[in-house]
Amino acid sequence: MKVLVIGGSYFLGKYYVYTMMNGADITVFNRGNVPFNMEKLTEIKGDRHNEADLQKLADCQFDVVVDFCAYSRGDIESVANVLTGIKQYIFVSTVDVYKRGLGQCLDETAPLEDRDFGGEAGAYITGKVALEEEIKNVSVAESFAYTVIRPAFIYGPGNYAPRESLYIGWIRQANQIIHPVDATGEFQFVYVKDVADAIAAATGNEKAYNQAFNVANPKMITYDSYADALQEAAGQDFERVPVTIDVVNERQIPLPFPMTKAESNCYNGSKGLELIERYTELEEGLKITISMM
């Protein structure tokens, strides 16, 4: 099986590439900022938004495309237009595409968000929603199957988003964390290897054709239970410095998760278990993460 990976140099993409190395012929297309430099891997340097760079793919044959870095309308169509004969296009989306405020745990049939919330986060959501529609349309026009993977908050070794690394840094530097005592927010995680394994299981899998999968540990986490999980994973006590949400906002403390119940959503990750056997428990994943930082 010949697989084209778009992006793939960082975090989730890297885990996927390493997972697939012995089971597929992998070509990675990205800007080459962090090359793999591996004999088993073909690397093509290019920017997906540069037409001349995309043409480097025109004479290549692939069975599957796995796209880790499509963010804006047109990103999928532009790639599909230069490829011929692909059987499946896997798009890594996000659970953030779902409409907010529905008051239920959202599965893959829930409606997608149709509002633009503005700012960087709003643009990210709007772009992913547009691309979910785009991949369906392009797959029909180009006669290939699609698969959409929608992860919750991804964590694990190598995460470049300032989430668990922020907390681990606080613990190591000062043996304390900032803790919002009046936070009512709830959120869900998924370990990076679980997502990589899910994408690998979907690759070339006809049972995953023309479907979307939430990949999310069903356990709802609060700021309190997250601190508990960190303490267990770190194997040490640390101080929880109490602050209020007002103080967090006033001081612009970069806490990475929803602060209030109104900002929170629940995602049903049971369909993701069609691709993987189980979700890694948060304490287990954090322990591995801490040991590798």
Residue pairs with C-beta under 8 A, 6 or more apart in sequence:
1 23
1 24
1 25
1 63
1 64
1 203
1 204
2 24
2 25
2 27
2 61
2 62
2 63
2 64
3 20
3 24
3 25
3 26
3 27
3 62
3 63
3 64
3 65
3 66
3 203
4 27
4 29
4 57
4 60
4 62
4 64
4 65
4 66
4 83
4 86
5 13
5 16
5 17
5 26
5 27
5 28
5 29
5 66
5 68
6 29
6 30
6 48
6 65
6 66
6 67
6 68
6 69
6 70
6 79
7 13
7 30
7 67
7 68
7 69
8 14
8 16
8 17
8 28
8 30
8 66
8 68
9 28
9 30
9 33
9 34
9 35
9 36
10 34
10 158
10 160
11 154
11 156
11 158
11 159
11 160
11 192
12 68
12 92
12 151
12 154
12 192
12 195
12 196
13 68
13 69
14 158
15 156
15 158
15 192
15 193
15 195
15 196
16 66
16 68
16 196
16 199
16 200
17 26
17 28
17 36
17 41
18 196
19 193
19 196
19 197
19 200
20 26
20 200
20 203
21 38
21 40
21 41
23 200
24 203
24 204
25 42
26 40
26 41
26 42
27 41
27 42
27 43
27 44
27 60
27 62
28 36
28 41
28 42
28 43
28 44
29 44
29 46
29 48
29 56
29 57
30 43
30 45
30 46
30 69
31 45
31 46
31 47
32 43
32 45
35 43
36 43
37 43
44 56
44 57
45 53
46 53
46 54
46 56
46 57
47 53
48 54
48 69
48 70
48 75
48 78
48 79
49 75
49 78
51 78
54 78
54 79
54 82
55 82
57 79
57 82
57 83
58 82
58 83
60 83
61 84
61 85
62 83
62 85
62 86
63 86
63 87
63 88
63 204
64 86
64 87
64 88
64 89
64 90
64 203
64 204
65 79
65 80
65 83
65 86
65 88
65 89
65 90
66 90
66 92
66 199
66 203
67 75
67 76
67 79
67 89
67 90
67 91
67 92
68 92
69 75
70 76
70 79
70 91
70 92
70 131
71 124
71 127
71 128
71 131
72 127
72 130
72 131
73 127
73 130
73 131
73 134
74 134
75 131
75 134
76 89
76 91
76 131
76 134
76 135
76 138
77 134
77 138
80 86
80 89
80 138
80 142
80 144
86 142
86 144
87 144
87 145
87 204
88 144
88 145
88 146
88 147
88 203
88 204
88 208
88 209
89 135
89 138
89 139
89 144
89 145
89 146
89 147
90 146
90 147
90 148
90 149
90 199
90 202
90 203
91 131
91 132
91 135
91 146
91 147
91 148
91 149
92 149
92 151
92 199
93 128
93 131
93 132
93 148
93 149
93 150
93 212
94 124
94 125
94 128
94 150
94 151
95 106
95 150
95 151
95 152
95 188
95 214
95 216
95 265
95 267
96 113
96 124
96 125
96 128
97 112
97 113
97 125
97 128
97 129
97 132
97 150
98 106
98 110
98 111
98 112
98 113
98 265
98 267
99 110
99 111
99 112
99 113
99 114
100 113
100 265
102 110
102 111
104 110
104 266
105 266
105 267
105 268
106 214
106 265
106 266
106 267
106 268
107 214
107 267
107 268
107 270
107 271
108 150
108 211
108 212
108 213
108 214
108 268
108 271
112 129
112 132
113 125
113 126
113 129
114 129
116 122
116 126
117 125
132 148
132 212
135 146
135 148
136 146
139 145
139 146
139 210
145 206
145 209
145 210
146 209
146 210
147 202
147 208
147 209
147 210
147 211
147 212
147 213
148 211
148 212
148 213
149 195
149 198
149 199
149 202
149 212
149 213
149 215
150 212
150 213
150 214
150 215
150 216
150 267
151 190
151 195
151 215
151 216
152 187
152 188
152 189
152 190
152 214
152 215
152 216
152 217
152 267
152 269
153 163
153 187
153 188
153 189
153 190
153 257
154 161
154 189
154 190
154 191
154 192
154 195
155 163
155 164
155 189
155 190
155 191
155 192
155 285
155 286
155 289
156 191
156 192
156 193
156 285
156 288
156 289
157 192
157 288
157 289
157 292
157 293
158 192
159 165
159 192
159 289
161 256
162 254
162 256
163 256
163 257
164 230
164 286
164 289
165 293
166 254
166 256
167 177
167 226
167 230
168 230
168 234
168 289
168 290
168 293
170 176
170 177
170 178
171 177
171 230
171 234
171 236
171 238
175 236
175 238
175 239
176 238
176 239
176 240
176 241
177 227
177 230
177 238
177 239
177 240
177 241
178 241
178 243
178 248
178 253
178 255
179 223
179 227
179 240
179 241
179 242
179 243
180 223
180 243
180 244
180 245
180 248
180 255
180 259
181 242
181 243
181 244
182 244
182 245
183 222
183 223
183 245
183 259
183 260
184 222
184 259
184 260
184 261
184 264
185 222
185 223
185 257
185 258
185 259
185 260
185 261
185 263
185 264
186 220
186 221
186 222
186 258
186 261
186 264
186 266
187 220
187 221
187 257
187 258
187 264
188 216
188 217
188 218
188 219
188 220
188 221
188 266
188 267
188 269
189 216
189 217
189 221
189 282
189 285
190 215
190 216
190 217
190 269
190 279
191 217
191 279
191 280
191 284
191 285
193 280
194 215
194 217
194 276
194 279
194 280
195 215
197 275
197 276
198 213
198 215
198 272
198 275
198 276
201 208
201 275
201 276
202 208
202 213
202 275
207 274
208 275
213 271
213 272
213 274
213 275
214 267
214 268
214 269
214 271
214 272
215 269
215 272
215 275
215 276
216 267
216 268
216 269
216 272
216 279
217 269
217 279
217 280
217 281
217 282
218 268
218 269
218 270
218 279
219 281
219 282
220 266
221 229
221 257
221 282
223 255
223 257
226 257
226 282
227 240
229 282
229 283
229 286
230 238
230 286
231 237
231 238
232 283
232 286
232 287
233 283
233 284
233 286
233 287
233 289
233 290
234 286
234 290
243 253
245 259
245 260
247 253
248 255
248 259
258 264
269 279
272 279
273 279
